[in-house]
Amino acid sequence: MSEGTLLDVVYCEGWDPAARALTGRLSPGTARERDAAGEQYAVALARPGTEVPLVLLEIAWKHRFARAVQFDERSRRRGLYEFRVLETGDLFLVKIEQWTYHFDDQEEFDEQSAGRVEMSFGPDGEGWVYRAPKGYGGGSSNGRVQKPVSELTMPKPAFGDWKPFTNARELTLRTPDAPKTDPPLPVDQRPWRPSVPLRPSALEQMFTAGTRFSLNKDDGVVEVELREAGKLRMPSGRLVASDPAFLDRETGQFTVTVPPGEYRVELVVIRFVDEPTHERVAAAKLVIADVPAATWEAALWPGQDPLFLGDGEFYGYGVDSGTGCFADATALPEEVDDDLIERFAETDPHVDITLDGVEGNIIAFSAGWGDGSYPTWIGRAADGTPVCFVTDMLVLNHAQVLTA
C-alpha cells in the first residue's frame, strides 16, 4: 500500500469468496453498535468508489478476536493476520498466513502450487513456522521462530481507527456520505465467524442414560449407558488426567484443585444399536458435587492460555495406549514399568489401581476410539464452584442427538 493512499471505509458483514464481493452492507451506526456490544462485523478498506477491498477487517470483540485480510489486485486473499485481545486490552498477533500467486489466473489458495507461509505465536513470542514456497507440490519446511513480543503487540484501536491494521504510515480514510446498506443477515448466514477453541458439545445429553446419538451415516446410531468406575481418593485435591502409560511424578496437574476427599468416577459408555456387543467409552466424569454444571471451561495445566488456541483447537493429553485415567497427584509412580502397564491394560472398560505406599488411587478407563488427544472440561455451578471434571473422548462431539 503506497504512501498517501486514499481508501473508502465500507462496513459490511464480510467477504463473499464465491462472488469475490462484499456482502451485507452495514451503516456506520450499525457497525458502531455491534462494536460496542462485541458482536461481529467487518470493515473493508476499498479503492474509492469501487468497493474492491485492499484490506478487510473482521472484528468480534466478544470473542477477543480480530483479523486483517489483505487482497491482491485480482481480489485474491494473500495475507491473514489474526489477533487476540489480551487481558491488558492490547492486541496480540497470534497467527499469520500468507500466499504467493505465481501467475495471473492462479486459483486462490491453490494448494499445489501457490506459495504459502504460516506462522503462529505464543505469549512469549515463541512460535512455529511452516513454509511451502511453491505449494504442497514443491516441498515444504517447518521449524521454530521467535519474535520480540513488542513486534506482536499493538494497542486495540478504537472504532473508526483502522490505520493500525494496514502497512501504510500515511493513509487517508473516508466514509461515503450515503453508504449503501442491505437488510441484516441472520447470524448463521454471515460469511465468516471468529476463530474459537473447541467447546464441549451435548454434555448434558451425553450423561443422560438412554440418550441416542447418530454418529454419521457410516457409524450408525448409539445409545448411552452410564457406569460407575469406583471412587477416586484425592488426598491432595490436585487432579491429574493422562494416558496411564505416561504417568510419573512429573506428570502435569490441572491448575484448578478441589477439596481433598473421595469422588466417584462415572463413565459414558455408548453401545451401537445395530451391533449391541460393540461399545466404547465416550467420556469419563469425576463428580465433585451432584450439582448441575452451569458453565464449562477447559481444564488447563500451568502456562496454558486458551486465548492462543486456533479455531477448533484444544489442550488435551495424548493417548498411545488406548487408555486414559484420573489420579491424585500423590498417587503417581516414580515411573511406569512393564508390570504396571500390563495392569492398566486390563481396562474393560475401567480398572482401579492403588500403588504400594500411597493413599490415592488411579482409575483408568478405555479411551473412545483409542489413541488420540482428548480434552478435559471443568463444569462449574452457578456460583463458580467446580462440580465435575470430564475427559471427553470426542466420540460424540459432532454427533446428532436423537433422543434425550
Secondary structure, DSSP 8 states (H G I E B T S, - for coil): --TTEEEEEEEEEEEETTTTEEEEE--HHHHHHHHHHT--EEEEEE-TTT--EEEEEEEEGGGTEEEEEEE-TTS-EEEEEEEEE-TTSEEEEEEEEEEE-SSTT--TT-TTTSEEEEEEE-TTSEEEEEEETT-GGG--EEEEEE--HHHHEEE---TT--GGGSS-SSEEEE--SS--------GGGSS----------SHHHHTSTT-EEEEETTTEEEEEEEEEEEEEEESS--EEEE-GGG-STT----S----SEEEEEEEEEEEETTEEEEEEEEEEEEESSSS--SEEEE---TT--GGG--TT---EEEESSSEEEEEEGGG--SS--HHHHHHHTT-SSEEEE--TT-S--EEEEE-TTSSEEEEEEEEE-TTS-EEEEEEE-SSSTT-EEEE-
